[in-house]
């Protein structure tokens, strides 16, 4: 991709193009190391060219290193540290800032793709049912995708509608036939279940089979899977509720009673006073346990 092609990309923000203009010519050797990132960008539906995003990652990681290195070195010098120690500390903090910034930007497409996968799989039963109704009305696959692409509202983000819009774009703007457009959608989808669904639709379209029966069958399968997942979620939430009672109710009471008795008798734990241990339990251990439970619940709960 040349600089002119990147500059003409209408969906790429200018903020992302600027780093590519600065270092784009030097990226040829490093791009092969980020092939998995290229796949994640497609699955995340980010309208950003692969070389542009790599340039963006490297540029802003370097900017974070430079800023933190300068601020840390100057601050430690003002506090009275020697120049060599200030530079060493600034270098360590700068490298840490570079690594954290790079890791966050590198992981962002993957996290976004995972979110899209969860949303898409939640929509699959209703998507298949909707497509069955449209097919029963005599619509062709291209018109079905066009109809789905116009669903959704301001307060509701439909990932299925985004996928349908990509299919419609491939047909009307890029000139692909409907089968090729569906194959492209299948290849960049973040969900294996959606990929299998589209591949089945491609097979039915090529063979001239009954699309309505296929959509109805797929909808029943997705509904059955959703019911099973709901039962499993209920069982899992019951287990987490018991874990919450044990970790956030029973454990603090037992620890406080035990520490209160030890405080009366006298002594310390690992060189720390009983009061200090109580502070650690109340202000560090319990919030960490609560955060772990919240993250666990967030990973288990449906996205909407």
C-alpha positions in Angstrom: 0.0 0.0 0.0 1.4 3.3 -1.0 1.1 6.6 0.9 -1.3 7.9 -1.7 -3.6 4.9 -1.3 -3.6 5.4 2.5 -4.3 9.1 2.1 -7.3 8.4 -0.1 -8.8 5.8 2.2 -12.0 7.6 3.3 -12.6 5.5 6.4 -9.1 5.9 7.9 -9.0 8.9 10.4 -6.3 11.5 9.7 -4.9 10.9 13.2 -3.9 7.4 12.1 -2.6 8.4 8.7 0.0 10.9 10.2 2.2 8.2 11.8 2.1 6.2 8.6 3.3 9.2 6.6 6.2 9.5 9.0 7.4 5.9 9.3 5.4 4.0 6.7 8.3 3.4 4.3 10.3 1.7 7.1 7.6 -0.8 8.0 8.2 -3.4 5.3 10.5 -5.6 7.4 8.3 -5.6 10.5 4.9 -6.2 9.0 5.3 -10.0 8.7 5.6 -10.1 12.5 2.1 -8.8 12.9 0.1 -11.1 10.6 -2.2 -12.2 13.4 -3.0 -8.5 14.0 -4.1 -8.2 10.4 -6.6 -11.0 10.9 -7.9 -9.4 14.2 -8.4 -6.0 12.4 -10.7 -7.7 9.9 -12.6 -9.6 12.6 -12.9 -6.4 14.7 -14.4 -4.6 11.6 -12.0 -1.8 12.1 -11.9 0.3 8.9 -8.1 0.8 9.2 -5.5 -0.4 6.8 -3.1 -3.0 8.4 0.2 -1.0 7.7 -1.5 2.2 9.0 -2.4 0.5 12.3 1.1 -1.0 12.8 2.6 2.5 12.2 0.1 3.9 14.7 1.1 1.4 17.4 4.8 1.9 16.9 4.5 5.7 16.8 2.4 6.2 19.9 4.4 3.6 21.9 7.5 5.5 21.1 5.8 8.8 22.0 4.8 7.3 25.4 8.4 6.1 26.0 9.7 9.6 25.2 7.2 11.5 27.4 7.6 9.2 30.4 11.4 9.0 30.0 11.6 12.8 29.9 9.2 13.4 32.8 10.7 10.7 35.0 14.3 11.8 34.4 13.6 15.5 35.1 11.4 14.8 38.1 14.0 12.5 39.8 16.8 15.0 39.1 14.7 17.7 40.8 14.2 15.4 43.8 18.0 15.2 44.2 18.9 11.9 42.6 22.2 11.6 40.6 22.1 12.1 36.9 23.0 8.5 36.1 20.3 7.1 38.5 17.7 9.5 37.1 18.5 8.4 33.6 18.3 4.8 34.6 15.0 5.2 36.4 13.6 7.2 33.5 14.7 4.6 31.0 13.1 1.8 33.0 9.8 3.7 33.4 9.9 4.7 29.7 10.4 1.1 28.6 7.5 0.1 30.8 5.3 2.8 29.3 6.3 1.7 25.8 5.5 -1.9 26.6 2.1 -1.1 28.2 1.1 1.2 25.3 2.2 -1.3 22.7 0.4 -4.2 24.4 -2.8 -2.2 24.8 -2.9 -1.1 21.2 -1.9 -4.6 20.0 -4.6 -6.3 22.1 -7.4 -3.8 21.3 -8.5 -5.3 17.9 -8.5 -8.8 19.5 -10.7 -7.5 22.4 -13.0 -5.7 20.0 -13.3 -8.9 17.9 -14.2 -10.9 21.0 -16.9 -8.4 21.9 -18.3 -8.5 18.4 -18.2 -12.4 18.5 -20.3 -12.4 21.7 -22.8 -9.9 20.3 -23.1 -11.7 17.0 -23.6 -15.1 18.6 -26.3 -13.6 20.8 -28.1 -12.3 17.7 -27.8 -15.5 15.7 -31.2 -17.1 16.7 -33.1 -13.9 15.8 -31.0 -13.3 12.7 -31.8 -16.8 11.3 -35.5 -16.4 12.1 -35.6 -13.0 10.4 -33.9 -14.4 7.3 -36.3 -17.2 7.3 -39.3 -14.8 7.2 -37.6 -12.8 4.4 -36.8 -15.9 2.4 -40.4 -17.1 2.8 -41.5 -13.8 1.3 -39.5 -14.6 -1.8 -36.4 -12.4 -1.3 -33.1 -13.3 -2.9 -30.0 -13.5 -0.7 -28.8 -10.1 -1.8 -32.1 -8.4 -0.8 -32.1 -10.3 2.5 -28.7 -9.0 3.4 -29.7 -5.5 2.3 -32.8 -5.7 4.5 -30.7 -6.9 7.5 -28.2 -4.1 6.9 -30.9 -1.5 7.6 -31.9 -3.0 11.0 -30.7 -1.6 14.3 -31.2 1.8 16.0 -29.3 4.5 17.8 -29.6 2.7 21.1 -28.9 -0.8 19.8 -25.8 -1.9 18.0 -26.4 -4.8 15.7 -23.3 -6.7 14.7 -25.3 -8.8 12.3 -26.3 -5.6 10.6 -22.7 -4.6 10.3 -21.8 -7.9 8.7 -24.8 -7.5 6.3 -23.6 -4.0 5.4 -20.2 -5.4 4.6 -21.8 -8.0 2.2 -23.9 -5.3 0.6 -20.8 -3.1 0.2 -18.9 -5.9 -1.5 -21.7 -6.5 -3.9 -22.6 -2.9 -4.9 -19.3 -1.1 -4.4 -16.6 -3.7 -5.1 -18.6 -5.6 -7.8 -18.5 -9.1 -6.2 -21.3 -11.6 -6.8 -23.4 -12.5 -3.8 -21.7 -15.9 -3.2 -18.2 -14.3 -3.2 -19.4 -11.5 -0.9 -20.7 -14.1 1.5 -17.5 -16.1 1.3 -15.6 -12.9 2.2 -17.9 -12.2 5.1 -17.4 -15.8 6.3 -13.6 -15.4 6.2 -13.5 -12.2 8.3 -16.2 -13.1 10.8 -15.1 -13.3 14.5 -17.6 -16.1 15.2 -17.1 -19.7 14.2 -20.9 -20.3 14.5 -21.7 -17.4 12.2 -19.1 -18.6 9.7 -20.7 -22.1 9.7 -24.1 -20.5 9.2 -22.9 -18.4 6.2 -21.0 -21.4 4.8 -24.3 -23.4 4.9 -26.1 -20.6 3.2 -23.5 -20.5 0.5 -23.9 -24.2 -0.1 -27.7 -23.9 -0.3 -27.4 -21.0 -2.7 -25.0 -22.8 -5.0 -27.0 -26.0 -5.0 -30.4 -24.3 -5.4 -31.8 -25.7 -2.2 -34.6 -24.4 -0.1 -33.3 -21.4 1.8 -36.4 -21.1 4.0 -36.0 -24.6 5.3 -32.3 -24.0 5.9 -33.0 -20.8 7.9 -35.7 -22.4 9.9 -33.5 -25.4 10.8 -30.6 -23.1 11.7 -32.9 -20.9 13.9 -34.2 -24.0 15.8 -30.6 -25.1 16.4 -29.5 -21.7 17.6 -32.5 -21.4 19.9 -31.8 -24.8 21.4 -28.2 -23.8 22.0 -29.3 -20.5 23.6 -31.6 -22.4 26.0 -28.8 -24.8 27.0 -26.4 -21.8 27.5 -29.0 -20.0 29.6 -29.4 -23.1 31.9 -25.6 -23.4 32.2 -25.3 -19.7 33.0 -27.9 -20.1 35.8 -26.0 -23.0 37.3 -22.7 -21.0 37.0 -24.2 -17.9 38.6 -25.4 -20.1 41.6 -21.9 -21.3 42.1 -20.5 -17.8 41.9 -23.1 -16.6 44.5 -21.8 -19.3 46.9 -18.3 -18.2 46.1 -19.2 -14.6 46.9 -20.7 -15.5 50.2 -17.6 -17.5 51.1 -15.0 -14.9 49.9 -16.8 -11.6 50.8 -18.8 -12.5 53.9 -17.5 -15.6 55.7 -13.8 -15.0 55.0 -13.7 -11.4 56.4 -15.7 -12.4 59.5 -13.3 -15.3 60.3 -10.2 -13.2 59.6 -11.4 -10.3 61.8 -12.4 -12.5 64.7 -9.1 -14.4 64.4 -7.0 -11.2 64.3 -9.0 -9.7 67.2 -8.2 -12.7 69.3 -4.5 -12.6 68.3 -4.5 -8.8 69.1 -5.7 -9.6 72.6 -3.1 -12.3 73.1 -0.4 -10.2 71.5 2.1 -10.9 68.6 2.6 -10.2 65.0 2.2 -11.9 61.6 5.3 -11.9 59.3 6.7 -9.0 61.2 3.5 -6.9 60.8 1.3 -5.8 63.6 -2.2 -7.1 63.9 -3.6 -3.6 63.1 -1.6 -3.4 59.9 -2.8 -6.9 58.9 -6.4 -5.8 59.4 -5.8 -2.7 57.3 -4.3 -4.9 54.5 -7.3 -7.3 54.6 -9.9 -4.4 54.6 -8.3 -2.1 52.1 -6.4 -4.4 49.8 -7.3 -8.1 49.9 -11.1 -7.6 50.0 -11.2 -5.1 47.1 -9.0 -7.3 45.0 -11.3 -10.3 45.7 -14.3 -8.2 44.8 -12.6 -7.1 41.5 -11.8 -10.7 40.6 -15.5 -11.6 41.1 -16.6 -8.7 39.0 -14.3 -9.6 36.2 -15.5 -13.2 36.4 -19.1 -12.1 36.2 -18.4 -9.7 33.3 -16.8 -12.5 31.3 -19.8 -14.8 31.9 -22.7 -12.5 31.6 -24.3 -12.0 28.1 -23.1 -8.8 26.5 -26.7 -7.3 26.5 
